[in-house]
Amino acid sequence: MISNVIFLSYYFLMKGVFLLLLPDIKITIIKVPRESMDDTKLNSLEERGSNMRLDILKFAGALLFLVAVGLFISNTMGHVPNHTFLIVSAVIGGYMALNIGANDVANNVGPAVGSGAITLIGAICIAMVFESAGALIAGGEVVSTIKKGIIDPSLINDSDTFIWLMLAALLAAAIWLNIATFFNAPVSTTHSIVGGVLGAGIAAGGFGIANWAVFGKIAASWVISPVLGGLIAAIFLYLIKRTITYQEDKLLAARRILPLLIALMAWAFSTYLILKGLKKIWKVDFVMAGSIAFAIALTLYFAVRPLINKAAIALDNSKASVNTLFTIPLIFAACFLSFAHGANDVANAVGPLAAINDAITHGGIAKKAAIPLWVMLIGAIGLSLGLALYGAKLIRTVGSEITELDKMRAFCISMAAAITVIIASQLGLPVSSTHIAVGAIFGVGFLREYLKRSDAKRLDEIREHHDPEVTEAFLNTFNRADIATKSKMLKELKAKKGKTEFTKKERKSLNKVYKQQLVKRSHVYKIAVAWVVTVPTSALMAAFLYFTIRGILIP
């Protein structure tokens, strides 16, 4: 019976890997004389062949890691009773870690890549180092076996049922993450494993086993996380525009405001890191964490002021020059976010595996389980390898395909990611780091849409109130002016003539143009749907897998 379970688990795992990690591989035999092909077709065929070889190498790397995990557990845990279950669980845990690296890590480094602060290769290297460091240094020694308390483990009859439940939940969450990555949809890994545990738990113990109050909070986070993240990111972007880029002397404004922004970033990220990233090895309250972070921020403020003044001397008075001053803060933001993510979210990969290991080696069902070093290594290495092999796809989506990002916008997104978590944790609001980051990207994109439409309307008013001969000169003066002068110029125009009225057709046309340019609506709808269906889809898959495993094992 156990051999059947191993076969079944490997079947579902390999089916998911083959169908989802290699979606574009198509082997076609084409017998066409080379001389009959033009250069364009030949180059296209060569490019497809090169991409196919790259996909095969990626798949081979992922498969080699999973085989290595299985062999390692087989050789080191052969003395453990029912060690075959442990082998299967470890392989599936490694598969889960690969998918977390491919999907979830993009939120931490995607904005920095999209803005041009770091290259794609540089971002992957940074994330690999700091994600692994966060997992191994601050991942903790104990993990909750039932993520978020979504089910009551006391209602599980025996340890075997618990093992089957966690195995089904882990595999379902991993497959769902793989599907989401295939469709370029960044989703919450926490919600994926919560859905898996919920579905398998209901299959094992009925609907009464679920904590529906907790599920209600998780459902609320589908709205709270992106809205709060988007709002905070938009506020920061508007603040930067008002205080720096809308000023006549942008460099002088940047020299005054940027040290304050960097100090605020230092406070936010230090508080975030102490409260969330280091909570498993150093537990402090918000007041203590905030006080330590304030001291760090104050020190950094006085340290960066002369550096920014020195850097600004060689720059010209333009928005592009100001943008370059945000490069270093963005790199540090990517490092901090990756470390905190590795410390927190590696539990999504190794939590169920640690629970299965604890149930097999010690018997019984525990709400907390120790994390052996080998379990944490599987999570850390798998997460890094998944990012290196398949993370580029989601990094590009998050960084450049939703809306265009520059360094200032990416800085606002990173700030929103840290500050939203801090606010939510103090208010007891359920949030998802993935939803916050993507919501922040939407927030800066929609703010840009609003500002662009407002600018277009003001320009139309200017043209309405001026003769064609003087319009161009007025526009040049208007574009160079700071925000206060622009406001004064517009008031003078309106005093000369009433406000320009647009027809409904003109307003619709204007809105449509800017929406298409600044935020891709197809990504908004696709990602929103993926967020909503994550929990129910992983729950249904987990329930199906649980019943399948139980049906094979029970005589």
Secondary structure, DSSP 8 states (H G I E B T S, - for coil): -HHHHHHHHHHHHHHHIIIIISTT---------GGGS-HHHHHHHHHHHHHHHHHHHHHHHHHHHHHHHHHHHHHHSTTSTTHHHHHHHHHHHHHHHHHHHHHTTHHHHHHHHHTTSS-HHHHHHHHHHHHHHHHHHHS-SEEESSGGG-B-GGG---HHHHHHHHHHHHHHHHHHHHHHHHTT----HHHHHHHHHHHHHHHHH-GGGB-HHHHHHHHHHHHHHHHHHHHHHHHHHHHHIIIIITSSSHHHHHHHHHHHHHHHHHHHHHHHIIIIISTTT----HHHHHHHHHHHHHHHHHHHHHHHHHHHHTS-SSHHHHHHTTHHHHHHHHHHHHHHHHHHHHHHHHHHHHHHHHHHHH-S--SEEE--HHHHHHHHHHHHHHHHHHHHHHHHIIIIISS---HHHHHHHHHHHHHHHHHHHHHT----HHHHHHHHHHHHHHHHHHHHHHHHHHHHHHHHHS-HHHHHHHHHHHHHS-HHHHHHHHHHHHHHS------HHHHHHHHHHHHHHHS-HHHHHHHHHHHHHHHHHHHHHHHHHHHHHHHHH--
